[in-house]
Amino acid sequence: MRMYTIKQLADLANVSRRTLRYYDQIDLLKPTAVGNNNYRYYDQDTVLRLQQIRFYQEMDFSLEQIREILDKSDFNTLQSLQTQKEALQQQAKRLDRLINTIDNTILHLEGQIKMDNKELFAGFDEAKQKEYAAEASKRWDPQLVKQSNQRWNRLSQEEKEAILQEGNQIYSDMIDQLNAEPDSEAVQAIVARWHQHIQHFYEPSFAALRGLGQGYASDPAFRNTFEAMHPDLPDFLHEAITVYCDNNE
């Protein structure tokens, strides 16, 4: 049976040795054996477990969640791989739709095609809308994530669709105001609607709203999403939300 040193496994999995030592410390990935020289050694089963850890990380699971999943008595690696494959296939389809929207938006901005504002949001699904709305709560208060999920799950499908359409309309209206000042009455009215929209998911503090606005401009996932709608939208949203918080906090 082949055994890997910590350096060999780190090189194989593209992680640092420090990471593997930390995984050992938190009981996420224990070495198969420890030599008299205190060197860690890993067998093939441990290699497969590390692969699972890496897959779940790609799906945005926390290390604690990953450990709980992998340590379940009924955990099945083959079944897990199949589930991960299906999830990644769905993600790939969603990304393909978003890439198509980006391509069309580029053509639209270059004047080669004409898109209406509704088409600017093609490819944004319910799960992503929820993720964006909950991001501030994850930054500031994990309890709000639970509140968000509970509120959302109580809604009917018709109510969910109406809320998502409301969100799309808010961003569309904001795009129409990009030539205005962030502190203008029209822009601030849209931000107020945005604030009310967020409350469908949870009750955000002004600190959370500020964090979300900052995330729109600085977080790559947010920024790329809003730049696909309009290159100026991320920074404009940030400025407008900051003004709103300054005026109402």
C-alpha positions as CSV (number, residue, x, y, z in Angstrom):
1,M,0.0,0.0,0.0
2,R,1.5,3.3,-1.1
3,M,1.8,6.0,1.6
4,Y,2.3,9.7,0.9
5,T,4.3,12.1,3.0
6,I,2.7,15.4,3.9
7,K,4.8,17.2,1.2
8,Q,3.8,14.7,-1.5
9,L,0.1,15.0,-0.6
10,A,0.3,18.8,-0.5
11,D,1.8,18.8,-3.9
12,L,-0.7,16.3,-5.3
13,A,-3.7,18.2,-4.0
14,N,-2.4,21.8,-4.6
15,V,-2.7,22.7,-0.9
16,S,-0.1,23.8,1.5
17,R,1.5,21.6,4.2
18,R,0.2,24.1,6.7
19,T,-3.3,23.5,5.5
20,L,-2.9,19.7,5.9
21,R,-1.5,20.2,9.4
22,Y,-4.5,22.4,10.2
23,Y,-6.9,19.8,8.9
24,D,-5.3,17.3,11.2
25,Q,-5.7,19.7,14.1
26,I,-9.4,20.1,13.5
27,D,-9.9,16.4,12.9
28,L,-10.9,17.0,9.3
29,L,-8.1,14.9,7.7
30,K,-6.1,12.8,10.0
31,P,-2.9,11.1,8.8
32,T,-3.0,7.4,8.4
33,A,0.1,7.0,10.5
34,V,2.7,9.2,12.2
35,G,6.3,8.0,12.2
36,N,8.8,8.1,15.1
37,N,10.1,11.2,13.5
38,N,6.6,12.8,13.8
39,Y,6.2,12.7,10.0
40,R,2.6,12.3,8.8
41,Y,1.8,9.6,6.2
42,Y,-1.4,9.3,4.2
43,D,-2.9,6.3,2.4
44,Q,-5.2,6.1,-0.6
45,D,-8.4,6.4,1.4
46,T,-7.1,9.6,2.9
47,V,-6.3,10.9,-0.5
48,L,-9.9,10.3,-1.6
49,R,-11.2,12.0,1.6
50,L,-9.1,15.1,0.7
51,Q,-10.6,15.0,-2.7
52,Q,-14.0,15.1,-1.1
53,I,-12.9,18.0,1.1
54,R,-11.8,19.9,-2.0
55,F,-15.0,19.2,-3.9
56,Y,-17.2,20.4,-1.0
57,Q,-15.0,23.6,-0.6
58,E,-15.7,24.3,-4.3
59,M,-19.4,24.1,-3.4
60,D,-18.9,26.7,-0.6
61,F,-19.3,24.3,2.4
62,S,-17.5,25.4,5.6
63,L,-14.8,23.1,7.0
64,E,-17.1,22.3,9.9
65,Q,-19.9,21.3,7.6
66,I,-17.6,19.2,5.5
67,R,-16.3,17.3,8.5
68,E,-19.9,16.6,9.7
69,I,-20.8,15.2,6.2
70,L,-17.7,13.1,5.8
71,D,-17.9,11.7,9.4
72,K,-21.5,10.4,9.0
73,S,-21.7,6.7,9.5
74,D,-23.7,6.3,6.3
75,F,-21.4,8.5,4.1
76,N,-20.9,6.9,0.7
77,T,-18.1,8.3,-1.5
78,L,-19.6,7.0,-4.8
79,Q,-23.0,8.5,-3.9
80,S,-21.4,11.7,-2.8
81,L,-19.4,12.0,-6.1
82,Q,-22.6,11.5,-8.1
83,T,-24.4,14.2,-6.1
84,Q,-21.5,16.6,-6.6
85,K,-21.4,15.8,-10.3
86,E,-25.1,16.7,-10.6
87,A,-24.6,19.9,-8.6
88,L,-21.7,20.9,-10.7
89,Q,-23.5,20.2,-13.9
90,Q,-26.4,22.5,-12.8
91,Q,-23.8,25.1,-11.9
92,A,-22.2,24.8,-15.3
93,K,-25.6,25.3,-17.0
94,R,-26.2,28.4,-14.9
95,L,-22.8,29.7,-15.6
96,D,-23.3,29.1,-19.4
97,R,-26.5,31.2,-19.2
98,L,-24.7,33.9,-17.4
99,I,-21.8,33.9,-19.9
100,N,-24.4,34.1,-22.7
101,T,-25.9,37.1,-20.9
102,I,-22.5,38.7,-20.5
103,D,-21.7,38.1,-24.2
104,N,-25.0,39.7,-25.2
105,T,-24.5,42.6,-22.9
106,I,-21.1,43.3,-24.5
107,L,-22.7,43.3,-27.9
108,H,-25.4,45.6,-26.5
109,L,-22.9,48.0,-25.1
110,E,-21.0,48.0,-28.4
111,G,-24.2,48.8,-30.3
112,Q,-24.4,45.6,-32.2
113,I,-27.6,44.3,-30.7
114,K,-30.4,45.9,-28.6
115,M,-31.3,44.4,-25.2
116,D,-34.1,45.5,-22.9
117,N,-33.4,45.7,-19.2
118,K,-35.3,42.4,-18.5
119,E,-32.8,40.6,-20.8
120,L,-29.9,42.0,-18.8
121,F,-31.0,39.7,-15.9
122,A,-31.3,36.5,-18.0
123,G,-29.6,33.6,-16.2
124,F,-30.1,34.8,-12.6
125,D,-31.9,32.1,-10.8
126,E,-33.8,32.0,-7.5
127,A,-30.9,30.4,-5.6
128,K,-28.5,33.1,-6.6
129,Q,-30.9,35.9,-5.8
130,K,-31.3,34.4,-2.3
131,E,-27.5,34.1,-2.0
132,Y,-27.0,37.8,-2.9
133,A,-29.7,38.9,-0.5
134,A,-28.2,36.8,2.4
135,E,-24.6,37.9,1.8
136,A,-24.7,40.8,4.2
137,S,-26.2,38.7,6.9
138,K,-23.4,36.2,6.6
139,R,-20.9,39.0,6.9
140,W,-22.5,40.5,10.0
141,D,-24.8,38.0,11.8
142,P,-25.0,34.3,11.0
143,Q,-28.4,34.1,12.8
144,L,-29.9,36.2,10.0
145,V,-29.1,33.4,7.5
146,K,-31.4,31.1,9.4
147,Q,-34.1,33.8,9.5
148,S,-33.7,34.4,5.8
149,N,-34.2,30.7,5.0
150,Q,-37.2,30.4,7.2
151,R,-38.9,33.4,5.6
152,W,-38.2,32.3,2.1
153,N,-39.4,28.7,2.7
154,R,-42.8,30.0,4.0
155,L,-43.5,31.8,0.7
156,S,-45.5,30.3,-2.1
157,Q,-43.9,29.9,-5.5
158,E,-46.0,32.8,-6.8
159,E,-44.7,35.0,-4.0
160,K,-41.1,34.0,-4.7
161,E,-41.4,34.8,-8.3
162,A,-42.9,38.2,-7.5
163,I,-40.1,39.0,-5.2
164,L,-37.4,38.0,-7.7
165,Q,-39.2,40.1,-10.4
166,E,-39.3,43.0,-7.9
167,G,-35.5,42.7,-7.4
168,N,-34.8,42.7,-11.1
169,Q,-36.9,45.8,-11.6
170,I,-35.1,47.6,-8.9
171,Y,-31.7,47.0,-10.5
172,S,-33.2,47.9,-13.9
173,D,-34.5,51.2,-12.5
174,M,-31.1,51.9,-11.0
175,I,-29.5,51.5,-14.4
176,D,-31.9,54.0,-15.8
177,Q,-30.6,56.5,-13.1
178,L,-26.9,56.1,-13.7
179,N,-26.6,59.6,-15.0
180,A,-28.1,61.0,-11.9
181,E,-26.2,61.8,-8.6
182,P,-26.2,59.0,-6.0
183,D,-27.8,61.3,-3.5
184,S,-30.6,62.5,-5.8
185,E,-34.2,62.0,-4.8
186,A,-34.9,59.5,-7.6
187,V,-31.9,57.3,-6.8
188,Q,-32.6,57.4,-3.1
189,A,-36.2,56.3,-3.7
190,I,-34.9,53.3,-5.5
191,V,-32.5,52.5,-2.7
192,A,-35.4,52.7,-0.3
193,R,-37.2,50.1,-2.4
194,W,-34.1,48.0,-2.4
195,H,-34.0,48.2,1.4
196,Q,-37.6,47.0,1.5
197,H,-36.8,44.3,-0.9
198,I,-34.0,42.9,1.3
199,Q,-36.5,42.7,4.1
200,H,-38.3,39.9,2.3
201,F,-35.3,37.8,3.3
202,Y,-34.2,39.2,6.7
203,E,-34.2,42.4,8.8
204,P,-30.8,44.0,8.0
205,S,-29.1,46.5,10.2
206,F,-27.6,49.6,8.6
207,A,-24.2,48.0,9.2
208,A,-25.4,45.0,7.1
209,L,-26.7,47.3,4.4
210,R,-23.4,49.1,4.3
211,G,-21.5,45.8,4.1
212,L,-23.7,44.7,1.3
213,G,-23.2,47.9,-0.6
214,Q,-19.5,47.7,-0.2
215,G,-19.6,44.1,-1.3
216,Y,-21.3,45.1,-4.5
217,A,-18.2,47.2,-5.4
218,S,-15.4,45.1,-3.9
219,D,-16.4,41.4,-3.8
220,P,-15.5,39.8,-7.2
221,A,-18.6,37.7,-7.4
222,F,-20.9,40.7,-6.8
223,R,-18.9,43.1,-8.9
224,N,-18.8,40.7,-11.9
225,T,-22.5,40.1,-11.7
226,F,-23.4,43.8,-11.6
227,E,-20.8,44.8,-14.2
228,A,-22.5,42.4,-16.5
229,M,-25.7,44.5,-16.2
230,H,-23.8,47.8,-16.6
231,P,-20.1,48.6,-16.0
232,D,-20.9,51.5,-13.7
233,L,-23.6,49.8,-11.6
234,P,-21.4,48.2,-8.8
235,D,-19.8,51.5,-7.7
236,F,-23.0,53.5,-8.2
237,L,-24.9,51.1,-6.0
238,H,-22.2,51.3,-3.4
239,E,-22.3,55.1,-3.4
240,A,-26.1,55.3,-3.4
241,I,-26.4,52.7,-0.5
242,T,-23.8,54.6,1.5
243,V,-25.7,57.9,1.1
244,Y,-28.9,56.1,2.1
245,C,-27.4,54.7,5.3
246,D,-25.8,58.0,6.2
247,N,-29.2,59.7,5.8
248,N,-31.3,57.2,7.7
249,E,-29.1,55.5,10.3
